[in-house]
Amino acid sequence: MTVIPILMAAVLALALAGCGSTPTRQAKTPTPAPNAPQGGGYYLDDGPEATPPANLDTVPDAVPRDEPLHRFANRTYTALGNTYTPRTTRRGFSEEGLASWYGRRFHGRKTASGEVYDMYAMTAAHPTLPIPSYVRVTALNSGKSVVVRINDRGPFHSKRVIDLSYTAAHKLGYIRQGSTRVRVESIDPASHDTQGEALGEGLFLQVGAFSSADNAQRLRERLTRELALHAGRTRVVLNDKLHRVQLGPYPSDVDAHADRDRVRERLDLNAVLLRRD
């Protein structure tokens, strides 16, 4: 769990003082809970509630959508003696490291975006990714993945790269140990079309459609790996509650048919040609 997400007071301080401001909420060394696992368990003043909701596994992932950047939460800031300059692009980011989580200690308090932190929503804190933005977080030990919305700052621990909400961490299965190794990948909202199967003009191949975002992501990763494709050539499009795995766009029918043959030969899957004029 993070020691201090940057809360709204910090954002106000940034707005007034500009770059390099020190958050007004100071860090303190928390006391580990008696039964907290070594290396990342929760603390006495944090952790889950006594009776968390029973249906957390059914909480849907965050749905990426194009939103304007927050007016204040993407300025350069200082926390625990370190200076951070947030990114202003939502594409092309990938990193691996430890993910932690934060719970009831911050539940109901304002985040760096000014939104109220809800430990049961699919959100996360990151030191430098744009607020708001969306990322896919994949647990490297299990392959499970979730999509979360970045609306807070933190963690400010040198070995941790992202702080997930309680529910997001629950869905990845690391509540008990407190942290796990993950891959964090930014999501371009433009690649998640909620209106049509293929976004923009072009020619695409649809290889599969799943109700589960995890299953769609696993197929996308398999396609990228086994066909030696650049990650930008694959995408998952959410349409009519289905996560559709697509390849493309292709410059010509010849190129699309060539990849369709490769998909059939190497993965024994049939791809459907999609054209949008």
C-alpha positions in Angstrom: 0.0 0.0 0.0 1.1 3.5 -0.6 2.2 5.6 2.3 0.6 8.8 0.9 -1.3 9.3 -2.3 -1.3 13.0 -3.1 -4.7 14.2 -1.9 -6.6 17.3 -2.9 -4.7 19.5 -0.4 -1.5 18.7 -2.4 -3.3 19.6 -5.7 -4.3 23.0 -4.2 -0.8 23.6 -3.1 0.5 22.9 -6.6 -2.1 25.3 -8.0 -1.0 28.1 -5.7 2.8 27.5 -5.6 3.5 26.0 -9.1 6.3 23.5 -9.8 8.3 21.8 -7.1 5.7 22.3 -4.4 5.9 19.9 -1.4 2.7 18.1 -0.6 1.1 19.4 2.5 0.2 15.9 3.7 3.5 14.6 5.1 4.6 10.9 5.1 4.9 8.9 8.3 6.2 5.5 9.0 3.2 3.2 9.4 3.1 0.3 11.8 2.7 -3.1 10.2 -0.4 -5.1 11.2 0.4 -8.0 13.5 -0.3 -10.7 10.8 0.7 -8.7 7.8 2.9 -10.7 5.4 6.5 -9.7 5.1 7.4 -7.5 2.1 4.2 -5.6 1.6 1.3 -6.4 3.9 -1.2 -3.8 5.0 -0.8 -1.5 8.0 -2.8 -1.0 11.2 -4.5 2.1 9.9 -5.2 0.8 6.5 -6.2 -2.6 5.0 -9.7 -4.0 4.1 -12.9 -3.2 5.9 -14.2 -5.8 8.4 -16.9 -6.9 6.0 -16.0 -6.0 2.4 -18.7 -6.5 -0.3 -19.0 -10.1 -1.4 -19.3 -9.5 -5.1 -15.9 -7.8 -5.8 -15.0 -10.4 -8.5 -17.9 -9.1 -10.6 -16.9 -5.5 -10.5 -16.3 -4.5 -14.2 -13.0 -3.1 -15.3 -12.8 0.6 -16.0 -13.9 1.4 -19.6 -11.4 3.7 -21.3 -12.8 6.9 -22.7 -11.4 10.1 -24.0 -11.3 12.7 -21.2 -9.5 16.1 -20.9 -6.4 16.2 -18.8 -6.9 17.5 -15.3 -6.1 21.2 -15.0 -3.8 20.9 -11.9 -3.0 17.2 -11.3 -0.5 17.0 -14.2 1.9 19.7 -13.1 5.4 19.0 -11.9 5.4 18.3 -8.1 7.6 17.2 -5.2 6.9 14.4 -2.8 9.2 12.9 -0.1 12.1 14.9 -1.5 11.7 13.7 -5.1 10.4 15.7 -8.1 8.0 14.2 -10.5 6.9 15.5 -13.9 3.7 13.8 -15.1 3.4 12.6 -18.7 0.9 14.4 -21.0 0.4 11.6 -23.5 -1.7 8.5 -22.9 0.1 6.3 -25.4 3.3 4.3 -25.5 3.9 3.7 -21.8 4.9 0.3 -20.4 6.8 -0.7 -17.3 7.2 -3.6 -14.9 7.6 -3.6 -11.2 5.8 -4.0 -7.9 2.2 -3.1 -7.5 0.8 -2.3 -4.1 -2.7 -1.3 -3.0 -4.4 1.1 -0.6 -7.6 0.7 1.3 -9.7 2.1 4.1 -7.1 4.6 5.3 -7.9 6.7 2.3 -11.5 5.5 1.5 -13.7 8.6 1.2 -10.9 11.1 1.0 -10.1 13.2 -2.0 -7.5 12.1 -4.5 -5.1 14.2 -6.6 -7.9 14.6 -9.2 -10.3 15.9 -6.6 -12.4 12.9 -6.9 -13.3 10.9 -3.8 -11.3 7.7 -3.4 -13.5 4.6 -3.5 -11.6 1.5 -2.6 -14.2 -0.6 -4.3 -13.9 1.2 -7.7 -11.4 0.2 -10.4 -8.9 3.0 -10.0 -5.2 3.4 -9.3 -2.5 5.9 -8.3 0.6 6.5 -10.3 3.4 9.0 -9.9 3.6 10.3 -13.5 0.9 8.9 -15.7 -1.7 11.4 -16.9 -4.7 12.1 -14.7 -7.1 10.9 -15.9 -5.8 8.0 -18.0 -6.3 4.2 -18.3 -3.9 1.3 -18.0 -4.0 -2.4 -18.2 -2.2 -4.0 -15.2 -1.2 -7.6 -15.6 0.1 -9.8 -12.7 3.2 -11.5 -14.0 2.8 -14.6 -11.8 -0.7 -15.4 -12.9 -1.4 -13.6 -16.1 -4.5 -12.1 -14.7 -5.1 -8.5 -15.8 -7.4 -5.6 -15.0 -8.1 -2.2 -16.6 -8.0 0.7 -14.1 -8.4 4.5 -14.3 -5.6 6.6 -13.0 -7.0 9.4 -10.8 -4.4 9.7 -8.0 -0.7 10.2 -7.3 1.6 7.6 -5.6 3.2 5.4 -4.6 6.3 7.2 -3.6 8.3 4.0 -2.8 11.3 3.4 -4.9 10.5 -0.2 -5.6 6.8 0.2 -6.4 5.4 1.4 -9.6 1.6 1.6 -9.1 -1.0 1.6 -6.3 -4.2 -0.2 -7.1 -7.6 0.2 -5.4 -8.6 -2.6 -3.0 -10.9 -4.1 -5.6 -8.4 -4.1 -8.4 -5.8 -5.8 -6.2 -8.4 -8.3 -5.1 -9.2 -9.2 -8.7 -5.4 -9.7 -9.3 -5.2 -11.9 -6.2 -2.6 -10.2 -4.1 -4.6 -8.7 -1.2 -3.0 -11.0 1.3 0.7 -10.5 0.3 0.2 -6.7 -0.2 2.2 -6.5 -3.4 3.0 -8.4 -6.6 5.0 -7.9 -9.8 3.0 -6.5 -12.6 3.3 -5.0 -16.1 1.6 -1.7 -16.5 0.6 -0.7 -20.1 -1.1 2.6 -21.1 -4.3 2.4 -23.1 -5.1 4.8 -25.9 -8.8 5.5 -25.5 -9.0 5.9 -29.2 -8.5 2.1 -29.5 -11.6 1.4 -27.4 -14.6 2.1 -29.6 -17.9 1.6 -27.8 -20.0 2.4 -30.9 -18.6 0.3 -33.7 -16.5 -2.8 -34.2 -13.7 -1.1 -36.1 -12.7 2.4 -35.2 -12.0 4.8 -38.0 -11.7 4.0 -41.7 -9.7 0.9 -42.6 -9.4 -2.8 -42.9 -9.2 -5.1 -39.8 -9.1 -8.7 -38.9 -11.2 -9.8 -35.9 -9.8 -12.9 -34.3 -12.1 -13.4 -31.3 -14.8 -11.8 -29.1 -15.0 -12.4 -25.4 -17.3 -11.3 -22.5 -14.1 -11.5 -20.4 -11.5 -8.8 -20.8 -8.9 -11.1 -19.4 -9.5 -13.7 -22.1 -9.4 -11.1 -24.8 -6.1 -9.8 -23.5 -4.6 -13.2 -23.3 -5.5 -13.8 -27.0 -4.1 -10.4 -27.9 -0.8 -11.3 -26.2 -0.7 -14.7 -27.9 -1.2 -13.1 -31.3 1.5 -10.5 -30.6 4.0 -13.2 -29.5 3.3 -16.0 -31.9 2.9 -13.8 -35.0 5.8 -11.5 -34.0 3.6 -8.4 -34.3 4.2 -5.0 -33.0 1.9 -4.2 -30.1 0.4 -1.3 -32.0 -0.9 -3.8 -34.6 -3.3 -5.4 -32.1 -6.1 -4.0 -30.0 -9.1 -4.9 -27.9 -12.3 -3.1 -28.9 -15.2 -3.0 -26.4 -18.5 -3.2 -28.3 -21.9 -4.5 -27.2 -20.4 -5.9 -23.9 -17.9 -8.0 -25.9 -14.2 -7.5 -26.0 -13.2 -8.0 -29.6 -9.6 -8.8 -30.5 -8.6 -7.2 -33.8 -5.5 -6.9 -36.0 -4.8 -4.0 -38.3 -5.5 -1.6 -39.9 -4.2 -3.1 -43.2 -3.2 -1.1 -46.3 -4.7 -3.6 -48.7 -6.8 -6.7 -48.9 -3.7 -8.7 -49.9 -2.0 -7.8 -46.5 -5.1 -8.6 -44.5 -5.6 -12.0 -46.3 -1.9 -12.8 -45.7 -2.3 -12.3 -41.9 -5.5 -14.2 -41.9 -3.7 -17.2 -43.4 -1.0 -16.9 -40.8 -3.5 -16.8 -38.0 -5.1 -20.0 -39.4 -1.8 -21.8 -39.9 -0.1 -20.9 -36.7 -3.0 -20.6 -34.2 -5.7 -22.7 -35.9 -8.1 -19.7 -35.6 -10.4 -18.2 -38.2 -10.2 -14.4 -38.5 -13.1 -12.3 -39.9 -12.4 -9.5 -42.3 -13.9 -6.1 -41.2 -14.1 -3.1 -43.5 -15.1 0.4 -42.4 -15.3 3.1 -45.1 
